[in-house]
Amino acid sequence: MALLRILIYGDERLQVKSEPVERMTPELRQLIADMGETMYAAKGAGLAAPQVAVHQRVFVLDVNQLDDDGKKNQPHRLRVFINPEILSSSDDDAPYVEGCLSIPGVEAEVERPARVRVRYRDEHWTPHEEDAEGLLARVVQHELDHLEGILFVDRLGFLKRQGIAVQLRRLRKEHETICVPAELAAK
C-alpha cells in the first residue's frame, strides 16, 4: 500500500465528474487499499477517488472511528462505495460543520438531507441498498459530491462563502505556486 497525493482546492481536476466503474480489477483493489491508507493517515472520515486524481466513481469512508462530535471512537472499519447513487433523501435537512481533506484548514456549516437511501457495490462487487442517517448520511453525501465534481464550499450560501473567502484564496494561490511549470519557476 502507498500513500496517495490528495489534490488541494484550486486544482481543476477536483471539478471533473467521475466515470462509472465497469468491474473489479486488481488495479481498483490497489486503489481502494491506497485510498484507505491515505484517508487514515490524513485523519479523514472519507476520501473519494477524484481527490487523488482518479476519476472513477469510488470512495472510502470510516465513520465508526468517530463519534457524533468527530472524536476518535472505535477501531478502523473501512467501507467501500463503488458506483454509489442516492435513491431517495429525507425532506428534513440537518446542519453540520464540514471540512475536507482537499480544503485543509477550512470548515463551514452545510445543510444536507438528514437521511438518504444509497445503492452501491462494495469491494467484493456485492450490490447493496442501505438507509443512512447521521454522520454516515453526511459523509456519503459529501463524498458522492466529489464524484460529481462538487466541493462542500460549492454548497455554501453567499454569506458563508464570504466568511471563508480569504482561506480559499490562500489555498488557490498556494496551489498555483506549487503548479508553476519548472521553466517558468527558473525565470
Secondary structure as UniProt FT lines:
FT   TURN            9..10
FT   HELIX           12..15
FT   HELIX           26..41
FT   TURN            42..43
FT   STRAND          46..48
FT   HELIX           49..52
FT   STRAND          58..61
FT   TURN            64..65
FT   TURN            68..69
FT   STRAND          79..89
FT   STRAND          93..98
FT   TURN            101..102
FT   TURN            104..105
FT   STRAND          108..113
FT   STRAND          115..121
FT   TURN            123..124
FT   STRAND          127..133
FT   HELIX           134..147
FT   TURN            148..149
FT   HELIX           152..155
FT   HELIX           158..163
FT   HELIX           165..178
FT   HELIX           182..185
//
